[in-house]
Each structure stands twice: as C-alpha cells, then as structure tokens.
Amino acid sequence: PFQPLRDFTPVALLSRFPMLLAASASAPFANVAQLIAAARAAPRSIGFGTSDAAISFAGHLFTRLAGIEMVE
C-alpha cells in the first residue's frame, strides 16, 4: 500500500493552457455569479461546450464546485 500524496513527488509539468468562459451577449447573465444563480434557478437549462477531455473535465469540475447542474 502507498499514499499517493506522501509517497510520490511531481517531476514535470505536462501542460499549461488558458481557459476561457464566454457567453452570448444576449445571455441573461453578465458574470460568473449571475451564471451560477441562473443555473441554480433552472438546473440543466444552461449548456457548455468543450474542445477536448481536459476542458470537459474543467467544465464538470466548475459545475461540481459551484453546486450547479449544466448540460455538456
């Protein structure tokens, strides 16, 4: 048995990339707080798109940490 956080040491940064959160100018929210409020008011009514698995993971992490449900 091993403890990953205790027994392993990072050796290299594999990637770094910027992420962008954008919405249509006609969306009913203008910032992240309003997006979260809108998603809480109507779960699964707001969708998000991604370009690859890493961004998909980031989108799902955002929804989980924000306590909201969005559709990918």
N, CA, C, O and CB atoms as a CASP TS submission, in Angstrom:
PFRMAT TS
TARGET T0000
AUTHOR 0000-0000-0000
METHOD Language model
MODEL 1
PARENT N/A
ATOM      1  N   PRO     1       0.829  -1.201   0.000  1.00  0.00           N
ATOM      2  CA  PRO     1       0.000   0.000   0.000  1.00  0.00           C
ATOM      3  C   PRO     1       0.872   1.263   0.000  1.00  0.00           C
ATOM      4  O   PRO     1       1.984   1.277   0.527  1.00  0.00           O
ATOM      5  CB  PRO     1      -0.942  -0.001   1.220  1.00  0.00           C
ATOM      6  N   PHE     2       0.348   2.278  -0.585  1.00  0.00           N
ATOM      7  CA  PHE     2       1.079   3.543  -0.638  1.00  0.00           C
ATOM      8  C   PHE     2       0.100   4.699  -0.490  1.00  0.00           C
ATOM      9  O   PHE     2      -1.105   4.545  -0.687  1.00  0.00           O
ATOM     10  CB  PHE     2       1.878   3.669  -1.962  1.00  0.00           C
ATOM     11  N   GLN     3       0.639   5.846  -0.143  1.00  0.00           N
ATOM     12  CA  GLN     3      -0.133   7.078  -0.033  1.00  0.00           C
ATOM     13  C   GLN     3       0.325   8.008  -1.163  1.00  0.00           C
ATOM     14  O   GLN     3       1.434   8.539  -1.095  1.00  0.00           O
ATOM     15  CB  GLN     3       0.053   7.754   1.387  1.00  0.00           C
ATOM     16  N   PRO     4      -0.491   8.219  -2.194  1.00  0.00           N
ATOM     17  CA  PRO     4      -0.044   9.000  -3.348  1.00  0.00           C
ATOM     18  C   PRO     4       0.502  10.382  -2.989  1.00  0.00           C
ATOM     19  O   PRO     4       1.527  10.798  -3.528  1.00  0.00           O
ATOM     20  CB  PRO     4      -1.178   9.156  -4.309  1.00  0.00           C
ATOM     21  N   LEU     5      -0.157  11.083  -2.102  1.00  0.00           N
ATOM     22  CA  LEU     5       0.305  12.430  -1.763  1.00  0.00           C
ATOM     23  C   LEU     5       1.603  12.409  -0.967  1.00  0.00           C
ATOM     24  O   LEU     5       2.396  13.347  -1.050  1.00  0.00           O
ATOM     25  CB  LEU     5      -0.763  13.165  -0.975  1.00  0.00           C
ATOM     26  N   ARG     6       1.822  11.367  -0.213  1.00  0.00           N
ATOM     27  CA  ARG     6       3.024  11.267   0.603  1.00  0.00           C
ATOM     28  C   ARG     6       4.176  10.593  -0.134  1.00  0.00           C
ATOM     29  O   ARG     6       5.329  10.997   0.017  1.00  0.00           O
ATOM     30  CB  ARG     6       2.719  10.511   1.870  1.00  0.00           C
ATOM     31  N   ASP     7       3.874   9.571  -0.927  1.00  0.00           N
ATOM     32  CA  ASP     7       4.916   8.727  -1.495  1.00  0.00           C
ATOM     33  C   ASP     7       5.370   9.104  -2.902  1.00  0.00           C
ATOM     34  O   ASP     7       6.349   8.547  -3.400  1.00  0.00           O
ATOM     35  CB  ASP     7       4.446   7.340  -1.508  1.00  0.00           C
ATOM     36  N   PHE     8       4.677  10.038  -3.552  1.00  0.00           N
ATOM     37  CA  PHE     8       5.060  10.451  -4.900  1.00  0.00           C
ATOM     38  C   PHE     8       5.464  11.919  -4.918  1.00  0.00           C
ATOM     39  O   PHE     8       4.939  12.730  -4.155  1.00  0.00           O
ATOM     40  CB  PHE     8       3.911  10.206  -5.887  1.00  0.00           C
ATOM     41  N   THR     9       6.390  12.242  -5.787  1.00  0.00           N
ATOM     42  CA  THR     9       6.867  13.614  -5.954  1.00  0.00           C
ATOM     43  C   THR     9       6.667  14.027  -7.403  1.00  0.00           C
ATOM     44  O   THR     9       7.047  13.283  -8.307  1.00  0.00           O
ATOM     45  CB  THR     9       8.365  13.747  -5.541  1.00  0.00           C
ATOM     46  N   PRO    10       6.074  15.208  -7.653  1.00  0.00           N
ATOM     47  CA  PRO    10       5.936  15.656  -9.041  1.00  0.00           C
ATOM     48  C   PRO    10       7.315  15.868  -9.667  1.00  0.00           C
ATOM     49  O   PRO    10       8.235  16.364  -9.015  1.00  0.00           O
ATOM     50  CB  PRO    10       5.104  16.961  -9.113  1.00  0.00           C
ATOM     51  N   VAL    11       7.445  15.488 -10.935  1.00  0.00           N
ATOM     52  CA  VAL    11       8.735  15.647 -11.609  1.00  0.00           C
ATOM     53  C   VAL    11       8.670  16.573 -12.816  1.00  0.00           C
ATOM     54  O   VAL    11       9.706  17.069 -13.259  1.00  0.00           O
ATOM     55  CB  VAL    11       9.250  14.303 -12.041  1.00  0.00           C
ATOM     56  N   ALA    12       7.470  16.821 -13.363  1.00  0.00           N
ATOM     57  CA  ALA    12       7.382  17.686 -14.538  1.00  0.00           C
ATOM     58  C   ALA    12       5.976  18.226 -14.703  1.00  0.00           C
ATOM     59  O   ALA    12       5.000  17.554 -14.368  1.00  0.00           O
ATOM     60  CB  ALA    12       7.805  16.931 -15.796  1.00  0.00           C
ATOM     61  N   LEU    13       5.876  19.425 -15.215  1.00  0.00           N
ATOM     62  CA  LEU    13       4.591  19.997 -15.607  1.00  0.00           C
ATOM     63  C   LEU    13       4.305  19.511 -17.024  1.00  0.00           C
ATOM     64  O   LEU    13       5.094  19.767 -17.934  1.00  0.00           O
ATOM     65  CB  LEU    13       4.600  21.581 -15.523  1.00  0.00           C
ATOM     66  N   LEU    14       3.204  18.822 -17.220  1.00  0.00           N
ATOM     67  CA  LEU    14       2.909  18.238 -18.523  1.00  0.00           C
ATOM     68  C   LEU    14       2.262  19.222 -19.486  1.00  0.00           C
ATOM     69  O   LEU    14       2.506  19.156 -20.691  1.00  0.00           O
ATOM     70  CB  LEU    14       2.016  17.048 -18.353  1.00  0.00           C
ATOM     71  N   SER    15       1.450  20.123 -18.981  1.00  0.00           N
ATOM     72  CA  SER    15       0.824  21.087 -19.878  1.00  0.00           C
ATOM     73  C   SER    15       0.319  22.281 -19.085  1.00  0.00           C
ATOM     74  O   SER    15       0.117  22.225 -17.872  1.00  0.00           O
ATOM     75  CB  SER    15      -0.328  20.437 -20.664  1.00  0.00           C
ATOM     76  N   ARG    16       0.129  23.336 -19.811  1.00  0.00           N
ATOM     77  CA  ARG    16      -0.456  24.543 -19.244  1.00  0.00           C
ATOM     78  C   ARG    16      -1.198  25.217 -20.383  1.00  0.00           C
ATOM     79  O   ARG    16      -0.629  25.441 -21.451  1.00  0.00           O
ATOM     80  CB  ARG    16       0.636  25.497 -18.597  1.00  0.00           C
ATOM     81  N   PHE    17      -2.446  25.535 -20.164  1.00  0.00           N
ATOM     82  CA  PHE    17      -3.215  26.177 -21.216  1.00  0.00           C
ATOM     83  C   PHE    17      -4.254  27.098 -20.596  1.00  0.00           C
ATOM     84  O   PHE    17      -4.783  26.817 -19.521  1.00  0.00           O
ATOM     85  CB  PHE    17      -3.887  25.129 -22.124  1.00  0.00           C
ATOM     86  N   PRO    18      -4.539  28.189 -21.272  1.00  0.00           N
ATOM     87  CA  PRO    18      -5.549  29.113 -20.759  1.00  0.00           C
ATOM     88  C   PRO    18      -6.950  28.555 -20.997  1.00  0.00           C
ATOM     89  O   PRO    18      -7.172  27.779 -21.926  1.00  0.00           O
ATOM     90  CB  PRO    18      -5.403  30.498 -21.421  1.00  0.00           C
ATOM     91  N   MET    19      -7.873  28.954 -20.161  1.00  0.00           N
ATOM     92  CA  MET    19      -9.267  28.596 -20.356  1.00  0.00           C
ATOM     93  C   MET    19     -10.076  29.877 -20.409  1.00  0.00           C
ATOM     94  O   MET    19      -9.733  30.877 -19.778  1.00  0.00           O
ATOM     95  CB  MET    19      -9.779  27.650 -19.229  1.00  0.00           C
ATOM     96  N   LEU    20     -11.138  29.829 -21.160  1.00  0.00           N
ATOM     97  CA  LEU    20     -11.969  30.998 -21.376  1.00  0.00           C
ATOM     98  C   LEU    20     -13.410  30.630 -21.085  1.00  0.00           C
ATOM     99  O   LEU    20     -13.891  29.580 -21.511  1.00  0.00           O
ATOM    100  CB  LEU    20     -11.813  31.539 -22.814  1.00  0.00           C
ATOM    101  N   LEU    21     -14.088  31.488 -20.368  1.00  0.00           N
ATOM    102  CA  LEU    21     -15.514  31.324 -20.126  1.00  0.00           C
ATOM    103  C   LEU    21     -16.192  32.469 -20.853  1.00  0.00           C
ATOM    104  O   LEU    21     -15.973  33.635 -20.526  1.00  0.00           O
ATOM    105  CB  LEU    21     -15.864  31.313 -18.579  1.00  0.00           C
ATOM    106  N   ALA    22     -17.008  32.144 -21.829  1.00  0.00           N
ATOM    107  CA  ALA    22     -17.664  33.173 -22.645  1.00  0.00           C
ATOM    108  C   ALA    22     -19.143  32.831 -22.796  1.00  0.00           C
ATOM    109  O   ALA    22     -19.538  31.666 -22.755  1.00  0.00           O
ATOM    110  CB  ALA    22     -16.985  33.296 -24.044  1.00  0.00           C
ATOM    111  N   ALA    23     -19.937  33.862 -22.970  1.00  0.00           N
ATOM    112  CA  ALA    23     -21.374  33.683 -23.179  1.00  0.00           C
ATOM    113  C   ALA    23     -21.843  34.686 -24.223  1.00  0.00           C
ATOM    114  O   ALA    23     -21.203  35.712 -24.457  1.00  0.00           O
ATOM    115  CB  ALA    23     -22.169  33.856 -21.844  1.00  0.00           C
ATOM    116  N   SER    24     -22.935  34.378 -24.824  1.00  0.00           N
ATOM    117  CA  SER    24     -23.541  35.280 -25.805  1.00  0.00           C
ATOM    118  C   SER    24     -23.909  36.602 -25.134  1.00  0.00           C
ATOM    119  O   SER    24     -24.259  36.633 -23.954  1.00  0.00           O
ATOM    120  CB  SER    24     -24.795  34.630 -26.450  1.00  0.00           C
ATOM    121  N   ALA    25     -23.826  37.680 -25.888  1.00  0.00           N
ATOM    122  CA  ALA    25     -24.218  38.998 -25.358  1.00  0.00           C
ATOM    123  C   ALA    25     -25.697  39.018 -24.983  1.00  0.00           C
ATOM    124  O   ALA    25     -26.122  39.846 -24.177  1.00  0.00           O
ATOM    125  CB  ALA    25     -23.923  40.107 -26.392  1.00  0.00           C
ATOM    126  N   SER    26     -26.477  38.116 -25.558  1.00  0.00           N
ATOM    127  CA  SER    26     -27.910  38.071 -25.235  1.00  0.00           C
ATOM    128  C   SER    26     -28.227  37.152 -24.049  1.00  0.00           C
ATOM    129  O   SER    26     -29.391  37.007 -23.675  1.00  0.00           O
ATOM    130  CB  SER    26     -28.696  37.613 -26.452  1.00  0.00           C
ATOM    131  N   ALA    27     -27.212  36.537 -23.462  1.00  0.00           N
ATOM    132  CA  ALA    27     -27.432  35.658 -22.307  1.00  0.00           C
ATOM    133  C   ALA    27     -27.963  36.485 -21.137  1.00  0.00           C
ATOM    134  O   ALA    27     -27.644  37.668 -21.018  1.00  0.00           O
ATOM    135  CB  ALA    27     -26.113  34.918 -21.906  1.00  0.00           C
ATOM    136  N   PRO    28     -28.766  35.873 -20.281  1.00  0.00           N
ATOM    137  CA  PRO    28     -29.340  36.614 -19.151  1.00  0.00           C
ATOM    138  C   PRO    28     -28.370  36.800 -17.976  1.00  0.00           C
ATOM    139  O   PRO    28     -28.794  37.140 -16.872  1.00  0.00           O
ATOM    140  CB  PRO    28     -30.575  35.903 -18.662  1.00  0.00           C
ATOM    141  N   PHE    29     -27.087  36.582 -18.209  1.00  0.00           N
ATOM    142  CA  PHE    29     -26.083  36.771 -17.160  1.00  0.00           C
ATOM    143  C   PHE    29     -24.868  37.445 -17.772  1.00  0.00           C
ATOM    144  O   PHE    29     -24.546  37.237 -18.941  1.00  0.00           O
ATOM    145  CB  PHE    29     -25.689  35.414 -16.493  1.00  0.00           C
ATOM    146  N   ALA    30     -24.194  38.264 -16.954  1.00  0.00           N
ATOM    147  CA  ALA    30     -23.044  39.027 -17.440  1.00  0.00           C
ATOM    148  C   ALA    30     -21.763  38.705 -16.691  1.00  0.00           C
ATOM    149  O   ALA    30     -20.700  39.219 -17.038  1.00  0.00           O
ATOM    150  CB  ALA    30     -23.325  40.499 -17.334  1.00  0.00           C
ATOM    151  N   ASN    31     -21.847  37.861 -15.669  1.00  0.00           N
ATOM    152  CA  ASN    31     -20.657  37.476 -14.918  1.00  0.00           C
ATOM    153  C   ASN    31     -20.868  36.081 -14.334  1.00  0.00           C
ATOM    154  O   ASN    31     -21.949  35.505 -14.455  1.00  0.00           O
ATOM    155  CB  ASN    31     -20.346  38.510 -13.793  1.00  0.00           C
ATOM    156  N   VAL    32     -19.845  35.555 -13.713  1.00  0.00           N
ATOM    157  CA  VAL    32     -19.900  34.179 -13.200  1.00  0.00           C
ATOM    158  C   VAL    32     -20.942  34.037 -12.096  1.00  0.00           C
ATOM    159  O   VAL    32     -21.654  33.034 -12.051  1.00  0.00           O
ATOM    160  CB  VAL    32     -18.525  33.749 -12.675  1.00  0.00           C
ATOM    161  N   ALA    33     -21.044  35.003 -11.221  1.00  0.00           N
ATOM    162  CA  ALA    33     -22.030  34.925 -10.134  1.00  0.00           C
ATOM    163  C   ALA    33     -23.451  34.845 -10.704  1.00  0.00           C
ATOM    164  O   ALA    33     -24.277  34.080 -10.208  1.00  0.00           O
ATOM    165  CB  ALA    33     -21.899  36.152  -9.190  1.00  0.00           C
ATOM    166  N   GLN    34     -23.728  35.622 -11.731  1.00  0.00           N
ATOM    167  CA  GLN    34     -25.055  35.587 -12.352  1.00  0.00           C
ATOM    168  C   GLN    34     -25.281  34.275 -13.098  1.00  0.00           C
ATOM    169  O   GLN    34     -26.399  33.759 -13.114  1.00  0.00           O
ATOM    170  CB  GLN    34     -25.228  36.771 -13.312  1.00  0.00           C
ATOM    171  N   LEU    35     -24.242  33.736 -13.710  1.00  0.00           N
ATOM    172  CA  LEU    35     -24.335  32.433 -14.376  1.00  0.00           C
ATOM    173  C   LEU    35     -24.695  31.351 -13.367  1.00  0.00           C
ATOM    174  O   LEU    35     -25.583  30.534 -13.612  1.00  0.00           O
ATOM    175  CB  LEU    35     -23.007  32.083 -15.084  1.00  0.00           C
ATOM    176  N   ILE    36     -24.010  31.349 -12.244  1.00  0.00           N
ATOM    177  CA  ILE    36     -24.283  30.352 -11.201  1.00  0.00           C
ATOM    178  C   ILE    36     -25.706  30.507 -10.674  1.00  0.00           C
ATOM    179  O   ILE    36     -26.404  29.512 -10.481  1.00  0.00           O
ATOM    180  CB  ILE    36     -23.268  30.483 -10.042  1.00  0.00           C
ATOM    181  N   ALA    37     -26.141  31.744 -10.440  1.00  0.00           N
ATOM    182  CA  ALA    37     -27.509  31.979  -9.964  1.00  0.00           C
ATOM    183  C   ALA    37     -28.533  31.480 -10.977  1.00  0.00           C
ATOM    184  O   ALA    37     -29.528  30.863 -10.596  1.00  0.00           O
ATOM    185  CB  ALA    37     -27.733  33.474  -9.684  1.00  0.00           C
ATOM    186  N   ALA    38     -28.301  31.740 -12.264  1.00  0.00           N
ATOM    187  CA  ALA    38     -29.231  31.289 -13.308  1.00  0.00           C
ATOM    188  C   ALA    38     -29.264  29.769 -13.378  1.00  0.00           C
ATOM    189  O   ALA    38     -30.333  29.182 -13.547  1.00  0.00           O
ATOM    190  CB  ALA    38     -28.834  31.871 -14.678  1.00  0.00           C
ATOM    191  N   ALA    39     -28.110  29.127 -13.251  1.00  0.00           N
ATOM    192  CA  ALA    39     -28.046  27.668 -13.294  1.00  0.00           C
ATOM    193  C   ALA    39     -28.710  27.043 -12.070  1.00  0.00           C
ATOM    194  O   ALA    39     -29.313  25.975 -12.171  1.00  0.00           O
ATOM    195  CB  ALA    39     -26.593  27.206 -13.391  1.00  0.00           C
ATOM    196  N   ARG    40     -28.607  27.689 -10.937  1.00  0.00           N
ATOM    197  CA  ARG    40     -29.285  27.181  -9.728  1.00  0.00           C
ATOM    198  C   ARG    40     -30.794  27.333  -9.848  1.00  0.00           C
ATOM    199  O   ARG    40     -31.550  26.474  -9.392  1.00  0.00           O
ATOM    200  CB  ARG    40     -28.783  27.921  -8.469  1.00  0.00           C
ATOM    201  N   ALA    41     -31.230  28.430 -10.463  1.00  0.00           N
ATOM    202  CA  ALA    41     -32.662  28.685 -10.606  1.00  0.00           C
ATOM    203  C   ALA    41     -33.322  27.714 -11.587  1.00  0.00           C
ATOM    204  O   ALA    41     -34.500  27.388 -11.444  1.00  0.00           O
ATOM    205  CB  ALA    41     -32.893  30.120 -11.065  1.00  0.00           C
ATOM    206  N   ALA    42     -32.567  27.257 -12.575  1.00  0.00           N
ATOM    207  CA  ALA    42     -33.119  26.349 -13.591  1.00  0.00           C
ATOM    208  C   ALA    42     -32.077  25.289 -13.936  1.00  0.00           C
ATOM    209  O   ALA    42     -31.418  25.385 -14.972  1.00  0.00           O
ATOM    210  CB  ALA    42     -33.552  27.135 -14.873  1.00  0.00           C
ATOM    211  N   PRO    43     -31.920  24.271 -13.071  1.00  0.00           N
ATOM    212  CA  PRO    43     -30.910  23.229 -13.299  1.00  0.00           C
ATOM    213  C   PRO    43     -31.031  22.599 -14.688  1.00  0.00           C
ATOM    214  O   PRO    43     -32.135  22.358 -15.176  1.00  0.00           O
ATOM    215  CB  PRO    43     -31.029  22.143 -12.234  1.00  0.00           C
ATOM    216  N   ARG    44     -29.890  22.339 -15.314  1.00  0.00           N
ATOM    217  CA  ARG    44     -29.756  21.676 -16.607  1.00  0.00           C
ATOM    218  C   ARG    44     -30.385  22.455 -17.753  1.00  0.00           C
ATOM    219  O   ARG    44     -30.661  21.882 -18.807  1.00  0.00           O
ATOM    220  CB  ARG    44     -30.370  20.315 -16.540  1.00  0.00           C
ATOM    221  N   SER    45     -30.617  23.757 -17.566  1.00  0.00           N
ATOM    222  CA  SER    45     -31.167  24.577 -18.645  1.00  0.00           C
ATOM    223  C   SER    45     -30.066  25.334 -19.394  1.00  0.00           C
ATOM    224  O   SER    45     -30.323  25.915 -20.447  1.00  0.00           O
ATOM    225  CB  SER    45     -32.192  25.565 -18.084  1.00  0.00           C
ATOM    226  N   ILE    46     -28.859  25.328 -18.862  1.00  0.00           N
ATOM    227  CA  ILE    46     -27.723  26.014 -19.471  1.00  0.00           C
ATOM    228  C   ILE    46     -26.699  24.961 -19.870  1.00  0.00           C
ATOM    229  O   ILE    46     -26.386  24.061 -19.091  1.00  0.00           O
ATOM    230  CB  ILE    46     -27.097  27.071 -18.496  1.00  0.00           C
ATOM    231  N   GLY    47     -26.190  25.078 -21.068  1.00  0.00           N
ATOM    232  CA  GLY    47     -25.212  24.125 -21.558  1.00  0.00           C
ATOM    233  C   GLY    47     -23.846  24.755 -21.719  1.00  0.00           C
ATOM    234  O   GLY    47     -23.707  25.978 -21.758  1.00  0.00           O
ATOM    235  N   PHE    48     -22.831  23.896 -21.813  1.00  0.00           N
ATOM    236  CA  PHE    48     -21.479  24.374 -22.097  1.00  0.00           C
ATOM    237  C   PHE    48     -20.823  23.442 -23.097  1.00  0.00           C
ATOM    238  O   PHE    48     -21.096  22.242 -23.123  1.00  0.00           O
ATOM    239  CB  PHE    48     -20.632  24.470 -20.800  1.00  0.00           C
ATOM    240  N   GLY    49     -19.952  24.010 -23.921  1.00  0.00           N
ATOM    241  CA  GLY    49     -19.250  23.228 -24.923  1.00  0.00           C
ATOM    242  C   GLY    49     -17.772  23.171 -24.606  1.00  0.00           C
ATOM    243  O   GLY    49     -17.226  24.074 -23.973  1.00  0.00           O
ATOM    244  N   THR    50     -17.131  22.112 -25.047  1.00  0.00           N
ATOM    245  CA  THR    50     -15.709  21.931 -24.783  1.00  0.00           C
ATOM    246  C   THR    50     -15.007  21.455 -26.042  1.00  0.00           C
ATOM    247  O   THR    50     -15.635  20.950 -26.972  1.00  0.00           O
ATOM    248  CB  THR    50     -15.488  20.933 -23.632  1.00  0.00           C
ATOM    249  N   SER    51     -13.696  21.626 -26.054  1.00  0.00           N
ATOM    250  CA  SER    51     -12.929  21.219 -27.222  1.00  0.00           C
ATOM    251  C   SER    51     -12.191  19.898 -27.034  1.00  0.00           C
ATOM    252  O   SER    51     -11.796  19.266 -28.014  1.00  0.00           O
ATOM    253  CB  SER    51     -11.948  22.289 -27.572  1.00  0.00           C
ATOM    254  N   ASP    52     -12.002  19.473 -25.785  1.00  0.00           N
ATOM    255  CA  ASP    52     -11.296  18.214 -25.542  1.00  0.00           C
ATOM    256  C   ASP    52     -11.591  17.714 -24.135  1.00  0.00           C
ATOM    257  O   ASP    52     -12.334  18.349 -23.387  1.00  0.00           O
ATOM    258  CB  ASP    52      -9.774  18.389 -25.742  1.00  0.00           C
ATOM    259  N   ALA    53     -11.014  16.586 -23.782  1.00  0.00           N
ATOM    260  CA  ALA    53     -11.300  15.957 -22.486  1.00  0.00           C
ATOM    261  C   ALA    53     -10.859  16.811 -21.307  1.00  0.00           C
ATOM    262  O   ALA    53     -11.553  16.858 -20.292  1.00  0.00           O
ATOM    263  CB  ALA    53     -10.624  14.608 -22.407  1.00  0.00           C
ATOM    264  N   ALA    54      -9.720  17.487 -21.419  1.00  0.00           N
ATOM    265  CA  ALA    54      -9.234  18.300 -20.301  1.00  0.00           C
ATOM    266  C   ALA    54     -10.180  19.454 -20.018  1.00  0.00           C
ATOM    267  O   ALA    54     -10.460  19.761 -18.859  1.00  0.00           O
ATOM    268  CB  ALA    54      -7.827  18.834 -20.593  1.00  0.00           C
ATOM    269  N   ILE    55     -10.674  20.095 -21.070  1.00  0.00           N
ATOM    270  CA  ILE    55     -11.603  21.202 -20.882  1.00  0.00           C
ATOM    271  C   ILE    55     -12.943  20.675 -20.384  1.00  0.00           C
ATOM    272  O   ILE    55     -13.600  21.323 -19.569  1.00  0.00           O
ATOM    273  CB  ILE    55     -11.784  21.993 -22.193  1.00  0.00           C
ATOM    274  N   SER    56     -13.350  19.514 -20.865  1.00  0.00           N
ATOM    275  CA  SER    56     -14.579  18.892 -20.368  1.00  0.00           C
ATOM    276  C   SER    56     -14.464  18.643 -18.869  1.00  0.00           C
ATOM    277  O   SER    56     -15.398  18.922 -18.117  1.00  0.00           O
ATOM    278  CB  SER    56     -14.868  17.567 -21.115  1.00  0.00           C
ATOM    279  N   PHE    57     -13.329  18.122 -18.437  1.00  0.00           N
ATOM    280  CA  PHE    57     -13.097  17.893 -17.009  1.00  0.00           C
ATOM    281  C   PHE    57     -13.207  19.210 -16.246  1.00  0.00           C
ATOM    282  O   PHE    57     -13.840  19.265 -15.192  1.00  0.00           O
ATOM    283  CB  PHE    57     -11.708  17.245 -16.774  1.00  0.00           C
ATOM    284  N   ALA    58     -12.598  20.263 -16.768  1.00  0.00           N
ATOM    285  CA  ALA    58     -12.637  21.565 -16.104  1.00  0.00           C
ATOM    286  C   ALA    58     -14.071  22.079 -16.000  1.00  0.00           C
ATOM    287  O   ALA    58     -14.454  22.645 -14.976  1.00  0.00           O
ATOM    288  CB  ALA    58     -11.764  22.579 -16.857  1.00  0.00           C
ATOM    289  N   GLY    59     -14.857  21.888 -17.047  1.00  0.00           N
ATOM    290  CA  GLY    59     -16.258  22.319 -17.003  1.00  0.00           C
ATOM    291  C   GLY    59     -17.049  21.569 -15.952  1.00  0.00           C
ATOM    292  O   GLY    59     -17.837  22.159 -15.213  1.00  0.00           O
ATOM    293  N   HIS    60     -16.836  20.267 -15.889  1.00  0.00           N
ATOM    294  CA  HIS    60     -17.545  19.469 -14.887  1.00  0.00           C
ATOM    295  C   HIS    60     -17.056  19.802 -13.477  1.00  0.00           C
ATOM    296  O   HIS    60     -17.845  19.796 -12.532  1.00  0.00           O
ATOM    297  CB  HIS    60     -17.363  17.968 -15.169  1.00  0.00           C
ATOM    298  N   LEU    61     -15.783  20.086 -13.332  1.00  0.00           N
ATOM    299  CA  LEU    61     -15.261  20.493 -12.026  1.00  0.00           C
ATOM    300  C   LEU    61     -15.898  21.811 -11.598  1.00  0.00           C
ATOM    301  O   LEU    61     -16.292  21.965 -10.443  1.00  0.00           O
ATOM    302  CB  LEU    61     -13.719  20.626 -12.067  1.00  0.00           C
ATOM    303  N   PHE    62     -15.998  22.757 -12.522  1.00  0.00           N
ATOM    304  CA  PHE    62     -16.652  24.035 -12.223  1.00  0.00           C
ATOM    305  C   PHE    62     -18.079  23.817 -11.730  1.00  0.00           C
ATOM    306  O   PHE    62     -18.478  24.391 -10.716  1.00  0.00           O
ATOM    307  CB  PHE    62     -16.657  24.940 -13.465  1.00  0.00           C
ATOM    308  N   THR    63     -18.859  22.984 -12.447  1.00  0.00           N
ATOM    309  CA  THR    63     -20.251  22.771 -12.038  1.00  0.00           C
ATOM    310  C   THR    63     -20.336  22.095 -10.675  1.00  0.00           C
ATOM    311  O   THR    63     -21.205  22.417  -9.864  1.00  0.00           O
ATOM    312  CB  THR    63     -20.987  21.931 -13.081  1.00  0.00           C
ATOM    313  N   ARG    64     -19.436  21.164 -10.434  1.00  0.00           N
ATOM    314  CA  ARG    64     -19.454  20.468  -9.136  1.00  0.00           C
ATOM    315  C   ARG    64     -19.101  21.420  -7.997  1.00  0.00           C
ATOM    316  O   ARG    64     -19.773  21.442  -6.966  1.00  0.00           O
ATOM    317  CB  ARG    64     -18.472  19.279  -9.148  1.00  0.00           C
ATOM    318  N   LEU    65     -18.037  22.210  -8.190  1.00  0.00           N
ATOM    319  CA  LEU    65     -17.624  23.150  -7.139  1.00  0.00           C
ATOM    320  C   LEU    65     -18.655  24.252  -6.922  1.00  0.00           C
ATOM    321  O   LEU    65     -18.816  24.741  -5.804  1.00  0.00           O
ATOM    322  CB  LEU    65     -16.274  23.773  -7.488  1.00  0.00           C
ATOM    323  N   ALA    66     -19.354  24.646  -7.987  1.00  0.00           N
ATOM    324  CA  ALA    66     -20.374  25.686  -7.876  1.00  0.00           C
ATOM    325  C   ALA    66     -21.698  25.132  -7.366  1.00  0.00           C
ATOM    326  O   ALA    66     -22.590  25.893  -6.990  1.00  0.00           O
ATOM    327  CB  ALA    66     -20.582  26.359  -9.221  1.00  0.00           C
ATOM    328  N   GLY    67     -21.827  23.813  -7.353  1.00  0.00           N
ATOM    329  CA  GLY    67     -23.066  23.190  -6.886  1.00  0.00           C
ATOM    330  C   GLY    67     -24.208  23.388  -7.862  1.00  0.00           C
ATOM    331  O   GLY    67     -25.354  23.566  -7.448  1.00  0.00           O
ATOM    332  N   ILE    68     -23.909  23.358  -9.159  1.00  0.00           N
ATOM    333  CA  ILE    68     -24.924  23.558 -10.185  1.00  0.00           C
ATOM    334  C   ILE    68     -24.926  22.388 -11.156  1.00  0.00           C
ATOM    335  O   ILE    68     -23.993  21.585 -11.186  1.00  0.00           O
ATOM    336  CB  ILE    68     -24.687  24.879 -10.935  1.00  0.00           C
ATOM    337  N   GLU    69     -25.996  22.304 -11.956  1.00  0.00           N
ATOM    338  CA  GLU    69     -26.097  21.279 -12.984  1.00  0.00           C
ATOM    339  C   GLU    69     -26.206  21.970 -14.329  1.00  0.00           C
ATOM    340  O   GLU    69     -27.127  22.753 -14.561  1.00  0.00           O
ATOM    341  CB  GLU    69     -27.312  20.338 -12.735  1.00  0.00           C
ATOM    342  N   MET    70     -25.263  21.679 -15.218  1.00  0.00           N
ATOM    343  CA  MET    70     -25.282  22.195 -16.580  1.00  0.00           C
ATOM    344  C   MET    70     -25.200  21.012 -17.541  1.00  0.00           C
ATOM    345  O   MET    70     -24.829  19.907 -17.145  1.00  0.00           O
ATOM    346  CB  MET    70     -24.110  23.204 -16.823  1.00  0.00           C
ATOM    347  N   VAL    71     -25.539  21.245 -18.778  1.00  0.00           N
ATOM    348  CA  VAL    71     -25.513  20.202 -19.801  1.00  0.00           C
ATOM    349  C   VAL    71     -24.287  20.424 -20.678  1.00  0.00           C
ATOM    350  O   VAL    71     -24.037  21.540 -21.134  1.00  0.00           O
ATOM    351  CB  VAL    71     -26.826  20.208 -20.657  1.00  0.00           C
ATOM    352  N   GLU    72     -23.526  19.363 -20.914  1.00  0.00           N
ATOM    353  CA  GLU    72     -22.362  19.471 -21.803  1.00  0.00           C
ATOM    354  C   GLU    72     -22.789  19.179 -23.212  1.00  0.00           C
ATOM    355  O   GLU    72     -21.965  19.214 -24.126  1.00  0.00           O
ATOM    356  CB  GLU    72     -21.230  18.513 -21.375  1.00  0.00           C
TER
END
